[in-house]
Amino acid sequence: MRTSPCTLAALGRVIAEAIVHHYGREELLRRLAHPFWFQSFGAVMGMDWHSSGITTSVLGALKRGLAPVQHELGVYVCGGRGRASRRTPAELLAVGERTGLDGTRFASTSRLVAKIDSAAVQDGYELYLHGFIITATGHWCVVQQGMSAARREARRYHWQSEGLGSFLDSPHAAIEGINQGQILNLADARARAARSVALELVHAGPDRTLGVLRKLQPDHGRTLSLFPQEDAIETPVRSAAQQHIPHLSMPSRHEVLGSDILLRRLHGALAAAAERGPQDYADLLLTPGVGARTVAALALVAELVHGTPARFSDPARFSLAHGGKDGHPFPVPLKVYDETLRVLRHAVGQAKLGHADKLDALRRLDAQARHLERSARGPSFEAFVAAERRDAPLFGGRTVFSR
């Protein structure tokens, strides 16, 4: 399929640049630290909307795409999957040398965050991906992912420096994954006493620890609770400090169902493309070949740039912009994808030169979609997808299975 990693990187770059232009670097970090937005971002790129592979693809695309403009933008993407994740501290040291930031401190932060999610949080998922995104002002977010070989499932952990009071008191910005019941989470705020007792055992030397373990022998292996007052930390009930944390759980199926999306928002985007498109795009973007289908895709991209967190409760909807490389909900329409990328590049390029009217057209498109979704009517989800699949050959529709 021609939607290559370079194309993904280009689309990821212009969307990131648009967010930074409108809202600043720190807002880009807030978006990346939000699991629903992160999943929506990957879906707009044409990735499998439900897949754990979105994490690798989004971070890889951002790292490649932002590399040529990282100094200009002031956003640096470090780390990656496998061996690349182990190079994160060295990359942060290099960023520190170029920017004057304390690279040593951020390298230590990277190691600590990875250690917490691999040792303090014992949930059965082994980390294999670690991405550290840092700005020229020293703000950062971490997106890392672990895999359970037994369950063949992934779990994604989001961290953000903004508002982080302690690395060991419910520090996560969000967690994406299926709730598997009881786990041992020593990074939970309620585990302070347990951590304190553990330190006491270490400082007291081996004799006290061995004395506790000997008590197990008469009971023939019956588990002895070392921290009875903290048993509650092993329940799936979330603490008050964690109640605000968004939790995303994705299905294992490939299909996108009508129940996965908010239809009124789709209708609003389609209506905005029909009404706002002729007003803004004919005169402002002046891009030959931009048809109604591309404007509909741009309406979803506009929401990705300008939407508030509540707008991303149905990340599957964003796969309706450019389909999915696995063919769900429909093949990636390469002609539409290329037109979307060309329009965005032109708009961002003009904004850098001080001519923001073309990029502002995206904001008006998003505002119109929000207004129209209250009353807009349109096709059913099934009818929309059927039409996209029917028209896929006209738009160069391709999947990873295409020859």
Secondary structure, DSSP 8 states (H G I E B T S, - for coil): ----HHHHHHHHHHHHHHHHHHH-HHHHHHHHT-HHHHHHHHHHTT--TT-THHHHHHHHHHHHHHGGGHHHHTEEEEEEETHHHHTHHHHHHHHHHHH-S-HHHHHHHHHHHHHIIIIIEESS-EEEEEEEEEETTS-EEEEEEEEETTTTEEEEEEEESTT---TTSS--SEEES---S--EETTSGGGHHHHHHHHHHHHT-HHHHHHHHHTTGGGTT----S-GGGGGGGSS---GGGTTS-EE---S-----GGGS-HHHHHHHHHHHHHHHHHHIIIII--TT--HHHHHHHHHHHHHHH--GGGGS-GGGGHHHH--TT-SSS-EEHHHHHHHHHHHHHHHHHHHTT--HHHHHHHHHHHHHHHHTTT-----HHHHHHHHHHHGGGGTEE-TT--
